[in-house]
Amino acid sequence: AHHFITTDLVVDVAYVADKKMIGISKINKIVKQLARNPTSQETLGKAIARAIQIVTESPDVAVSMEGVHYCVKARGADDQNSSTLTMAALGKFAIPNSNLRKEFLAAISRNQRV
């Protein structure tokens, strides 16, 4: 039941546009729609990646999520300063040490916000 407690998420999405391109607002709509359902951060990241993959028809999608979980802040761990970083990588983004993966990781590391 504690997974119904608020989580503040920062989501970074990357995909290789091949057959279709979608606008930023479409990406935001996908994220918001999928985030409405109670789920884990890891499962949500995978669901977002798969949805982007379907809509763009691109096999190459990456989703990074950094979350501040209020269940951690308010309950057992009582940790006010932690966040959790997860990543779902599909296609070329999933290949360890690939240039595409390195570029994505470098880009999101410059955007530390939470």
C-alpha positions as CSV (number, residue, x, y, z in Angstrom):
1,A,0.0,0.0,0.0
2,H,2.9,2.4,0.5
3,H,3.3,2.5,-3.3
4,F,0.3,4.8,-3.4
5,I,2.4,7.5,-1.7
6,T,3.6,10.3,-3.9
7,T,6.7,10.0,-5.9
8,D,8.3,13.0,-7.7
9,L,9.9,11.8,-10.9
10,V,12.2,13.4,-13.5
11,V,12.0,11.5,-16.7
12,D,14.5,11.7,-19.6
13,V,13.5,10.0,-22.9
14,A,15.7,9.4,-26.0
15,Y,14.9,7.6,-29.2
16,V,16.5,7.3,-32.6
17,A,14.0,8.8,-35.1
18,D,13.9,6.6,-38.1
19,K,10.4,6.0,-39.5
20,K,8.4,8.4,-37.3
21,M,9.1,11.5,-35.2
22,I,6.9,12.6,-32.4
23,G,6.7,15.9,-30.6
24,I,7.7,16.6,-27.0
25,S,4.0,17.0,-26.0
26,K,3.3,13.4,-27.2
27,I,6.2,12.1,-25.1
28,N,4.8,14.0,-22.1
29,K,1.3,12.6,-22.7
30,I,2.7,9.0,-22.8
31,V,4.6,9.6,-19.5
32,K,1.7,11.2,-17.7
33,Q,-0.8,8.5,-18.9
34,L,1.4,5.6,-17.8
35,A,2.4,7.3,-14.5
36,R,-1.2,7.4,-13.4
37,N,-1.2,3.7,-12.6
38,P,0.2,2.4,-9.4
39,T,3.5,0.6,-10.3
40,S,7.2,0.5,-9.4
41,Q,9.6,3.0,-10.9
42,E,11.4,0.2,-12.8
43,T,8.2,-1.1,-14.3
44,L,7.0,2.4,-15.3
45,G,10.3,3.1,-17.1
46,K,10.0,-0.1,-19.1
47,A,6.4,0.7,-20.0
48,I,7.3,4.2,-21.2
49,A,10.2,2.8,-23.3
50,R,7.9,0.2,-24.9
51,A,5.2,2.8,-25.6
52,I,7.7,5.2,-27.2
53,Q,9.1,2.2,-29.2
54,I,5.6,1.4,-30.5
55,V,4.6,5.0,-31.4
56,T,7.9,5.9,-33.1
57,E,8.5,2.5,-34.6
58,S,12.1,2.8,-33.4
59,P,13.8,-0.1,-31.8
60,D,16.2,2.3,-30.1
61,V,14.7,3.9,-27.0
62,A,16.1,4.9,-23.6
63,V,14.2,6.1,-20.5
64,S,16.0,7.4,-17.4
65,M,14.0,8.1,-14.3
66,E,15.1,9.8,-11.1
67,G,12.6,9.7,-8.3
68,V,12.1,11.1,-4.8
69,H,9.9,8.5,-3.0
70,Y,7.9,10.0,-0.2
71,C,7.5,6.5,1.3
72,V,11.2,6.6,1.9
73,K,11.0,10.2,3.3
74,A,8.1,9.5,5.6
75,R,8.3,5.9,6.6
76,G,10.8,3.3,7.7
77,A,14.0,4.6,6.1
78,D,13.3,8.2,7.1
79,D,15.8,9.4,4.5
80,Q,15.1,13.0,3.5
81,N,17.8,13.3,0.9
82,S,17.8,10.2,-1.3
83,S,16.6,9.7,-4.8
84,T,16.5,6.5,-7.0
85,L,17.8,6.4,-10.5
86,T,16.6,3.7,-12.9
87,M,17.0,3.3,-16.7
88,A,15.2,1.2,-19.3
89,A,17.3,0.8,-22.5
90,L,16.1,-0.9,-25.6
91,G,17.8,-1.6,-28.9
92,K,21.2,0.1,-29.4
93,F,20.8,1.9,-26.1
94,A,21.0,-1.5,-24.4
95,I,24.4,-2.4,-25.8
96,P,27.0,-1.8,-23.1
97,N,29.7,0.7,-24.1
98,S,27.9,1.7,-27.4
99,N,28.3,5.3,-28.4
100,L,24.6,5.9,-28.3
101,R,24.4,4.7,-24.7
102,K,27.4,6.7,-23.8
103,E,25.8,9.9,-25.3
104,F,22.6,9.3,-23.5
105,L,24.3,8.7,-20.1
106,A,26.5,11.8,-20.6
107,A,23.4,13.9,-21.5
108,I,21.4,12.9,-18.4
109,S,24.4,13.2,-16.1
110,R,24.5,16.9,-17.0
111,N,20.9,17.3,-16.0
112,Q,21.1,16.4,-12.3
113,R,17.9,18.0,-11.0
114,V,16.4,16.1,-8.1
